[in-house]
Amino acid sequence: MDKIGQVPDRYLSDEQRLMRQTCRRYVDEVVRPFIAANREREWLFDPDQRLPAELLDEADRTGLRGLGVPEQYGGVGLDPATEAQTFSIIATEIARGDSGLADKLVQNWKISVLLRSLASRALQDIWFPRYMADPQFLMAHCLTEPRGASDRWLPYNVPEANMDTTAVHADGHWIIDGRKQFISNGYDASLYVVYANTDRSAGMLQGTSSFLVPRNSPGLEVTRCNETIGGRFMNNGEIVFEDCRVPEDHLLAHGDALGQAGVYFRPGKIIQAAKNLGVGVRAFELAADYTQNYVQGGRILIKHQAVALRLADMATRIEAVRALLARASRAVDDNAPDADTLCNMAKVFASEEILKVAQHALELHGGNGVMLDFGVEKIFRDAAIFLHMDATVDISRFKIVKSMFPHTAGKYAGPEN
Ligand SMILES: Cc1cc2nc3c(=O)[nH]c(=O)nc-3n(C[C@H](O)[C@H](O)[C@H](O)COP(=O)(O)OP(=O)(O)OC[C@H]3O[C@@H](n4cnc5c(N)ncnc54)[C@H](O)[C@@H]3O)c2cc1C
């Protein structure tokens, strides 16, 4: 039987098969042994010490950092007709190794896709070579603020829901003021994409602009690394901008930045769901192994019927996630009209199903399941994080139904029309 949760080799192109093989070697020979030998390392409260540089160095040697980067800068030239599908296959594989490490890497892919589409040639000439030259170079995408996240996803397109972060044009620069929170790679990124309001009188779809902000920009300060319950090898951070000056040519999108960000969010949600699937695949591997080796009542666990049924439930949920993810990735690659809807479906469905899969894994391990030194609880913690990333469960569902019934869904509390 094919591996649960993974696209069988026969459906992959030669390019995809080779990439997955290389990635699988990296996961099985580098990532998994590191995680198994360093259970406490994710709990170091010095974020700089958590993930050894060698893991990103090795990812670089494996070619995993060049996804999304144009070939002329040394990136991995994926077939555009199947790019989202390839992202999905590789992200699943990395997250099977470690969810936080996958977060770190995929954020770079997602932002590379955004930059190749929105950044000027001059900016690409500066930043892609710097990124490719340094295996520790990370990028971050800053939307969320202390008083605004979910409403930006909907979005409520009225001035009162606008971003608090502002950018004002003066003397050949943009001056950014505000604060961003919960940002993936926010603590240790070298380059930030920042969204800010540039027109208070307009709704956020017309009044939000995006900027490329190098870490050493005057007025940019990283104020903390958040201590998350899962995905701990990705350093989630908070950033304050105070009279932060960026040259005017660092503007990526003027006014319509949220609409333009579709190029980031569509493959982004695919990658999000794919990482989530990888966590489920790992949960199944652990549970299948444990139940076929651990003896209770004189028999290995899987011989007990209730245990066997739980494995069936895990496998079914994982395969359902994989099927929806395949459908959504294909829609993104085909630029299909329902791609956005399917992306939200895949992301929200994966988050709930894989959390249930992780719960089964936790329960099948009994007491061992909750012991830090055993390592299974990590899967459960990693799975929980996905409920909140790239929009909450409720907001994702609302976006799904709004895309299907734009004139009526959720309108009950508004004026009758
Ligand atoms: C690990 C992690 C990584 C992240 N990475 C990034 C990143 O790289 N960049 C970035 O910009 N953000 C990032 N985020 C932020 C993430 O997108 C937000 O946490 C998420 O969108 C929810 O926003 P919030 O936390 O402010 O919750 P809130 O918006 O305060 O929501 C709280 C609750 O209220 C509900 N709610 C709020 N408003 C409404 C509404 N109008 N209608 C119905 N229900 C509503 C929500 O569904 C939720 O249940 C990350 C978050 C996490 C946990």
The ligand as an SDF file (V2000), in Angstrom:
LIG
                    3D

 53 58  0  0  0  0  0  0  0  0999 V2000
    1.9390   30.5340   14.8370 C   0  0  0  0  0  0  0  0  0  0  0  0
    1.3290   31.7300   14.1850 C   0  0  0  0  0  0  0  0  0  0  0  0
    1.9710   32.3120   13.0890 C   0  0  0  0  0  0  0  0  0  0  0  0
    1.4470   33.4620   12.5010 C   0  0  0  0  0  0  0  0  0  0  0  0
    2.1090   34.0540   11.4630 N   0  0  0  0  0  0  0  0  0  0  0  0
    1.6660   35.2570   10.9620 C   0  0  0  0  0  0  0  0  0  0  0  0
    2.4030   35.9390    9.9520 C   0  0  0  0  0  0  0  0  0  0  0  0
    3.4400   35.4720    9.4820 O   0  0  0  0  0  0  0  0  0  0  0  0
    1.9480   37.1430    9.5270 N   0  0  0  0  0  0  0  0  0  0  0  0
    0.8050   37.7030   10.0020 C   0  0  0  0  0  0  0  0  0  0  0  0
    0.4520   38.7890    9.5760 O   0  0  0  0  0  0  0  0  0  0  0  0
    0.0630   37.0640   10.9670 N   0  0  0  0  0  0  0  0  0  0  0  0
    0.4780   35.8640   11.4510 C   0  0  0  0  0  0  0  0  0  0  0  0
   -0.2430   35.2140   12.4210 N   0  0  0  0  0  0  0  0  0  0  0  0
   -1.4460   35.8170   12.9290 C   0  0  0  0  0  0  0  0  0  0  0  0
   -2.7200   35.0860   12.5250 C   0  0  0  0  0  0  0  0  0  0  0  0
   -3.0120   35.3330   11.1790 O   0  0  0  0  0  0  0  0  0  0  0  0
   -3.8090   35.5930   13.4790 C   0  0  0  0  0  0  0  0  0  0  0  0
   -3.5030   35.1110   14.7700 O   0  0  0  0  0  0  0  0  0  0  0  0
   -5.1690   35.1290   13.0850 C   0  0  0  0  0  0  0  0  0  0  0  0
   -5.5370   35.7230   11.8690 O   0  0  0  0  0  0  0  0  0  0  0  0
   -6.2050   35.5020   14.1590 C   0  0  0  0  0  0  0  0  0  0  0  0
   -6.0680   36.8350   14.5530 O   0  0  0  0  0  0  0  0  0  0  0  0
   -6.0020   37.2350   16.0880 P   0  0  0  0  0  0  0  0  0  0  0  0
   -5.0030   36.3350   16.7330 O   0  0  0  0  0  0  0  0  0  0  0  0
   -5.7820   38.6930   16.2070 O   0  0  0  0  0  0  0  0  0  0  0  0
   -7.4160   36.8550   16.6580 O   0  0  0  0  0  0  0  0  0  0  0  0
   -8.7170   37.7750   16.6780 P   0  0  0  0  0  0  0  0  0  0  0  0
   -8.9240   38.4420   15.3740 O   0  0  0  0  0  0  0  0  0  0  0  0
   -8.6360   38.6600   17.8830 O   0  0  0  0  0  0  0  0  0  0  0  0
   -9.8410   36.6980   16.8730 O   0  0  0  0  0  0  0  0  0  0  0  0
  -10.2350   36.1820   18.1550 C   0  0  0  0  0  0  0  0  0  0  0  0
  -11.4740   35.3160   17.9670 C   0  0  0  0  0  0  0  0  0  0  0  0
  -12.5610   36.1280   17.5300 O   0  0  0  0  0  0  0  0  0  0  0  0
  -13.0570   35.6630   16.2700 C   0  0  0  0  0  0  0  0  0  0  0  0
  -13.3610   36.8840   15.4820 N   0  0  0  0  0  0  0  0  0  0  0  0
  -12.6330   38.0350   15.4460 C   0  0  0  0  0  0  0  0  0  0  0  0
  -13.2210   38.9240   14.6090 N   0  0  0  0  0  0  0  0  0  0  0  0
  -14.3200   38.3170   14.1150 C   0  0  0  0  0  0  0  0  0  0  0  0
  -15.3240   38.7090   13.2140 C   0  0  0  0  0  0  0  0  0  0  0  0
  -15.3300   39.9240   12.6520 N   0  0  0  0  0  0  0  0  0  0  0  0
  -16.3340   37.8300   12.9510 N   0  0  0  0  0  0  0  0  0  0  0  0
  -16.3480   36.6020   13.5260 C   0  0  0  0  0  0  0  0  0  0  0  0
  -15.4060   36.1670   14.4040 N   0  0  0  0  0  0  0  0  0  0  0  0
  -14.4150   37.0170   14.6820 C   0  0  0  0  0  0  0  0  0  0  0  0
  -11.9290   34.8290   15.6630 C   0  0  0  0  0  0  0  0  0  0  0  0
  -12.4250   33.8360   14.7670 O   0  0  0  0  0  0  0  0  0  0  0  0
  -11.3100   34.2230   16.9140 C   0  0  0  0  0  0  0  0  0  0  0  0
  -12.0200   33.0770   17.2930 O   0  0  0  0  0  0  0  0  0  0  0  0
    0.2410   34.0300   13.0090 C   0  0  0  0  0  0  0  0  0  0  0  0
   -0.4120   33.4270   14.0850 C   0  0  0  0  0  0  0  0  0  0  0  0
    0.1170   32.2860   14.6730 C   0  0  0  0  0  0  0  0  0  0  0  0
   -0.6190   31.6690   15.8230 C   0  0  0  0  0  0  0  0  0  0  0  0
  1  2  1  0
  2  3  1  0
  2 52  2  0
  3  4  2  0
  4  5  1  0
  4 50  1  0
  5  6  2  0
  6  7  1  0
  6 13  1  0
  7  8  2  0
  7  9  1  0
  9 10  1  0
 10 11  2  0
 10 12  1  0
 12 13  2  0
 13 14  1  0
 14 15  1  0
 14 50  1  0
 15 16  1  0
 16 17  1  0
 16 18  1  0
 18 19  1  0
 18 20  1  0
 20 21  1  0
 20 22  1  0
 22 23  1  0
 23 24  1  0
 24 25  2  0
 24 26  1  0
 24 27  1  0
 27 28  1  0
 28 29  2  0
 28 30  1  0
 28 31  1  0
 31 32  1  0
 32 33  1  0
 33 34  1  0
 33 48  1  0
 34 35  1  0
 35 36  1  0
 35 46  1  0
 36 37  1  0
 36 45  1  0
 37 38  2  0
 38 39  1  0
 39 40  1  0
 39 45  2  0
 40 41  1  0
 40 42  2  0
 42 43  1  0
 43 44  2  0
 44 45  1  0
 46 47  1  0
 46 48  1  0
 48 49  1  0
 50 51  2  0
 51 52  1  0
 52 53  1  0
M  END
$$$$
